[in-house]
């Protein structure tokens, strides 16, 4: 069942790309255009920096998942295994429906979740500014580490999901799976910024992504009910 959760987390990251491009597209574009002209002129010179930005971001996601998953494990240890599995599936299903509503633009309740991380971000953001402009690979990775803590309803929703993952390792893997799902869109954003941003801003693209995520959440909830 855990494998399904990893796949679901990846799918949420991938389908949530319409949100990622809108929220992080400007960041990716600024990072890319901030590179020396000779490095951003060719994809083969630009790509290593994009990969390192995102490697740093995924490292932060995994670390956050490990922390929250470990905290959640303290509670889950008090429950029988079967209860823990049902809680995980129930939480995942509910949050996928909320994510679908968020992605489709029907209910922005998860914006409130983003506000939870503002305090952390205000402390970390100055460190990111000191790493600009990026000139070396190490700077790119370090900037990605900071970027990974940017307040985001999509990220935080999956992070709350890790509370019921059962362990720090599983929480880290869930967040890594989610992060890998976001990777294709954000890498493409770094290379094809203008074309991709115009496409994902289309209303039907966002709504279709939201409906797919909601359908996945509905399937998860149906399985919980069927197992009761």
Beta strands, then each sheet from edge to edge (+ up, - down):
end
